[in-house]
Amino acid sequence: MNTWTPDTAPPAADAPQAGPTPHSFKIEREAHKLEKRLCREVGKAIVQYNMIEEGDKVMVCMSGGKDSYALLDILLKLQKRAPIHFDLVAVNLDQKQPGFPEHVLPDYLTSVGVPFHIENEDTYSIVKRLIPEGKTTCSLCSRLRRGILYRVADELGATKIALGHHRDDMLATLLLNMFFGGKLKSMPPKLVSDDGRHVVIRPLAFVAEKDTTQWAKVRQFPIIPCNLCGSQENLQRKQVSEMLREWQKKYPGRVENMANALQNVVPSHLLDGALYDFVNARATGVASEDGDKAFDEEEFPVPPPLPGMQVVRIG
């Protein structure tokens, strides 16, 4: 169990500054726009769902992937300008995967000056022993990680646990639950753990994956591949995520509309009697602005045409 704070190590040396290049001004401008967008979307999610409060100690879970790097990076930026005080501690679970570069995350976290903790638990061997070759490891791996991280949060006195799931992860989960689980269910931006002791937050809830991907390139994060889930090419989640990317290419704005739909739920127009009392629905004689025009067809905007194609509306 390794824990580090800025007081226990010397500050990292400043990185050498590169000289200007022909396209440096444009690159810098685009990077600045991306940073502003990331800070705006993360800040919006934090405020809208009351994710971080005065005096919180936020445990940022670091996997070594692009999303957790982006999450920590943006939270550090927001911490400096936030109207409230909160602390950050980065936590990585070293699952003892063969060839895992143990030095990468400690070196990076030391360089940015954030307190961090490395938890060493050989969950890799457990997963490999219990899951047959070729089967998906995600479920067991996730359960093992969750239990360990909850324990570490208690030991560190963390009041919030921040995960790096972004908007596209949430939409993929929605579709996976619809296609394979028979549920209309996504990832919540904020939740209380089953035991009622921990609050888990997802500050990247409004952030598109393409933005975390681009930010990782801009910031040159030292990405660590996952040999457990990253090497399983036929995962349903990967297939659904690829479908979302294809939709976005063919129909720009569709993914944004899906994300907006998660915030505009109309229970009376679904089929769940636990959310809406269909049994006791009666005519009241009083008009309702939210009432259904039962025999009217829904009207939707015509999608923008693809390059080289013409959209013809019939009817």
C-alpha positions in Angstrom: 0.0 0.0 0.0 1.7 3.1 -1.2 0.5 6.6 -0.4 2.1 9.9 -1.5 1.4 13.5 -0.8 3.1 16.6 -2.1 4.8 17.1 1.3 6.6 13.8 1.1 8.4 14.3 -2.3 10.2 17.2 -4.0 8.4 19.0 -6.8 8.9 17.8 -10.3 11.2 19.8 -12.6 9.5 22.0 -15.2 9.2 20.4 -18.6 11.2 22.1 -21.3 9.2 24.5 -23.5 9.0 23.7 -27.2 9.6 26.5 -29.6 6.9 27.8 -32.0 6.0 25.8 -35.1 4.2 26.9 -38.3 0.8 25.6 -37.0 1.4 26.2 -33.3 -1.0 29.1 -33.0 -3.9 27.1 -34.6 -3.1 24.1 -32.5 -2.9 26.1 -29.3 -6.2 27.8 -30.1 -8.0 24.5 -30.8 -6.6 23.1 -27.6 -7.8 26.1 -25.6 -11.3 25.7 -27.1 -11.3 22.0 -26.1 -10.1 22.8 -22.6 -12.9 25.4 -22.2 -15.5 22.9 -23.4 -14.3 20.2 -21.1 -14.3 22.5 -18.1 -17.7 23.8 -19.0 -19.3 20.4 -19.4 -17.7 19.0 -16.3 -18.6 22.1 -14.3 -22.2 21.9 -15.5 -22.5 18.2 -14.4 -21.0 19.0 -11.0 -23.4 21.8 -10.4 -26.5 20.2 -11.9 -26.2 17.0 -9.8 -24.5 18.6 -6.8 -21.6 16.2 -7.2 -18.9 18.1 -5.2 -19.6 20.1 -2.0 -17.7 22.3 0.4 -15.0 20.3 2.2 -15.4 17.2 0.1 -12.4 14.8 -0.3 -12.8 13.4 -3.8 -11.1 10.1 -4.6 -10.4 10.1 -8.3 -10.1 6.5 -9.6 -7.2 6.2 -12.0 -7.0 3.3 -14.4 -4.3 4.7 -16.6 -6.8 5.1 -19.5 -7.5 8.4 -21.3 -10.8 9.1 -19.5 -9.5 8.9 -16.0 -6.5 11.0 -16.9 -8.8 13.6 -18.4 -11.1 13.5 -15.4 -8.3 14.2 -13.0 -6.8 16.9 -15.2 -10.0 18.8 -15.5 -10.9 18.5 -11.8 -7.5 19.9 -11.0 -8.2 22.9 -13.2 -11.7 23.4 -11.7 -10.3 23.0 -8.2 -8.2 26.2 -8.7 -11.1 28.3 -9.7 -14.1 26.8 -7.8 -15.9 29.0 -5.3 -15.7 26.1 -2.8 -12.8 24.2 -1.2 -12.4 20.5 -2.0 -9.5 18.1 -1.9 -8.5 15.5 -4.5 -6.6 12.3 -4.1 -5.9 10.0 -7.0 -6.1 6.2 -6.5 -5.0 3.4 -8.7 -5.6 -0.2 -8.2 -2.6 -2.2 -9.3 -4.3 -5.5 -10.3 -0.9 -7.2 -11.0 -1.5 -7.8 -14.7 1.6 -9.2 -16.3 3.8 -6.5 -17.7 1.9 -3.7 -16.0 4.2 -0.6 -16.0 4.1 0.1 -12.2 6.1 3.3 -12.5 3.9 5.1 -15.0 1.1 6.4 -12.8 3.2 7.3 -9.8 5.6 9.2 -12.0 2.8 11.1 -13.7 0.9 11.9 -10.4 4.1 13.0 -8.8 4.8 15.3 -11.7 1.4 17.1 -11.5 1.7 17.4 -7.7 -1.5 15.6 -6.7 -1.7 13.3 -3.6 -2.1 9.7 -4.7 -2.4 6.2 -3.4 -1.5 2.9 -5.1 -3.5 -0.1 -3.9 -1.9 -3.5 -4.7 -4.3 -6.4 -5.1 -3.9 -9.4 -7.4 -7.4 -9.4 -8.9 -5.9 -10.4 -12.3 -5.1 -13.9 -11.1 -8.6 -14.3 -9.5 -10.3 -13.2 -12.7 -8.2 -15.5 -14.9 -8.8 -18.4 -12.6 -12.5 -18.1 -12.4 -13.5 -16.9 -15.9 -13.0 -19.4 -18.8 -10.8 -18.4 -21.6 -12.7 -16.3 -24.2 -15.5 -15.3 -21.8 -16.1 -11.7 -20.7 -14.2 -10.7 -17.6 -15.9 -7.3 -17.0 -18.5 -8.4 -14.5 -16.2 -10.1 -12.0 -13.4 -7.6 -12.5 -15.8 -4.8 -11.8 -17.2 -6.4 -8.6 -13.7 -7.0 -7.3 -12.5 -3.5 -8.0 -15.6 -1.9 -6.5 -15.2 -3.7 -3.2 -11.6 -2.8 -3.0 -12.1 0.9 -3.9 -14.9 1.3 -1.4 -12.6 0.0 1.3 -9.8 2.4 0.2 -12.2 5.3 0.2 -13.0 4.5 3.9 -9.3 4.3 4.7 -8.5 7.6 3.0 -11.5 9.4 4.4 -12.9 10.2 0.9 -16.4 11.6 0.9 -16.9 11.1 -2.9 -15.6 8.6 -5.4 -15.2 10.0 -8.9 -15.2 7.6 -11.9 -14.2 8.4 -15.5 -17.3 7.3 -17.4 -18.3 9.8 -20.1 -21.5 10.5 -22.0 -20.9 7.9 -24.6 -20.4 5.2 -21.9 -23.8 6.1 -20.5 -25.5 5.9 -23.9 -23.8 2.5 -24.6 -25.0 1.2 -21.2 -28.5 2.4 -22.0 -28.5 0.5 -25.3 -26.9 -2.6 -23.7 -29.6 -2.7 -21.1 -32.3 -2.3 -23.7 -30.9 -4.9 -26.1 -29.7 -7.5 -23.6 -31.2 -6.7 -20.2 -34.8 -5.7 -21.0 -34.4 -2.5 -18.9 -34.5 1.2 -19.7 -31.4 1.9 -17.6 -28.2 3.8 -18.0 -25.3 4.9 -15.7 -26.4 7.5 -13.1 -24.3 10.7 -12.8 -24.4 10.3 -9.0 -25.4 7.4 -6.9 -25.2 6.1 -3.3 -23.6 2.7 -2.9 -25.7 -0.3 -1.9 -24.5 -0.2 1.6 -25.4 3.5 1.9 -21.9 4.5 2.9 -20.4 5.9 -0.3 -21.4 8.5 -3.0 -20.1 7.8 -6.5 -20.0 10.6 -9.0 -19.3 10.7 -12.8 -18.3 14.3 -13.6 -17.7 13.4 -17.3 -21.5 12.7 -17.7 -21.9 15.4 -20.4 -18.5 14.9 -22.0 -18.2 13.2 -25.4 -15.6 10.5 -25.8 -14.0 12.2 -28.8 -13.1 15.1 -26.5 -11.4 12.9 -23.9 -9.6 11.2 -26.8 -8.4 14.5 -28.2 -7.5 15.9 -24.8 -5.3 12.9 -24.1 -3.4 13.7 -27.3 -3.1 17.4 -26.4 -1.9 16.6 -22.9 0.2 13.5 -24.0 -1.0 11.4 -21.1 1.0 8.2 -20.6 -1.8 5.8 -21.4 -1.6 2.3 -19.9 -3.5 -0.5 -21.9 -5.7 -2.9 -20.0 -4.8 -6.6 -20.7 -8.1 -7.8 -19.1 -10.9 -5.9 -20.9 -8.9 -4.0 -23.5 -7.9 -7.2 -25.3 -11.4 -8.6 -25.7 -12.3 -7.5 -29.1 -15.8 -9.0 -29.3 -17.3 -7.4 -26.3 -20.9 -6.3 -26.7 -20.0 -2.9 -25.3 -17.4 -2.4 -28.0 -19.9 -3.3 -30.7 -22.5 -0.9 -29.3 -20.0 1.9 -28.9 -18.9 1.4 -32.5 -22.6 1.6 -33.5 -22.9 4.9 -31.7 -19.8 6.3 -33.5 -21.2 5.2 -36.9 -24.6 6.9 -36.1 -22.8 10.1 -35.3 -20.9 10.0 -38.6 -24.0 9.3 -40.7 -26.4 11.4 -38.6 -24.6 14.3 -36.8 -26.5 15.3 -33.7 -28.2 11.9 -33.1 -25.9 11.0 -30.1 -26.5 14.5 -28.6 -30.2 14.0 -28.9 -30.0 10.6 -27.2 -28.0 12.2 -24.4 -30.7 14.9 -24.1 -33.4 12.2 -24.0 -31.9 10.8 -20.8 -32.7 14.2 -19.2 -36.2 14.4 -20.7 -38.1 11.3 -19.6 -41.9 11.2 -19.9 -43.1 8.3 -17.7 -46.7 8.6 -18.9 -45.5 7.7 -22.4 -43.7 4.5 -21.4 -45.2 1.3 -20.1 -43.9 1.1 -16.5 -46.9 1.1 -14.1 -44.5 1.7 -11.2 -43.6 5.1 -12.7 -47.1 6.2 -13.8 -50.5 5.2 -12.5 -52.1 4.0 -15.7 -54.7 1.9 -13.8 -56.3 5.0 -12.2 -55.9 7.3 -15.2 -59.3 8.9 -15.8 -60.8 11.7 -17.9 -61.0 14.9 -15.7 -62.4 17.3 -18.1 -59.5 19.6 -17.5 -57.0 20.3 -20.3 -53.4 19.5 -19.6 -50.5 21.2 -21.3 -48.5 18.0 -21.0 -51.4 15.8 -22.2 -51.0 13.6 -25.2 -52.6 14.4 -28.6 -53.4 10.7 -29.0 -54.2 10.6 -32.7 -51.5 13.0 -33.9 -48.3 11.8 -35.4 -45.1 13.0 -33.9 -43.1 15.4 -36.0 -39.3 15.3 -36.0 -36.8 17.6 -37.8 -35.5 16.3 -41.1 -31.9 15.1 -40.6 -29.2 17.0 -42.5 -28.2 15.4 -45.8 -25.0 13.5 -46.1 -22.4 14.9 -48.5 -23.3 14.1 -52.1 -26.8 13.0 -51.1 -30.2 14.6 -51.4 -33.0 14.0 -48.8 -36.5 14.0 -50.3 -39.5 14.2 -48.0 -42.5 12.3 -49.2 -46.0 13.1 -48.1 
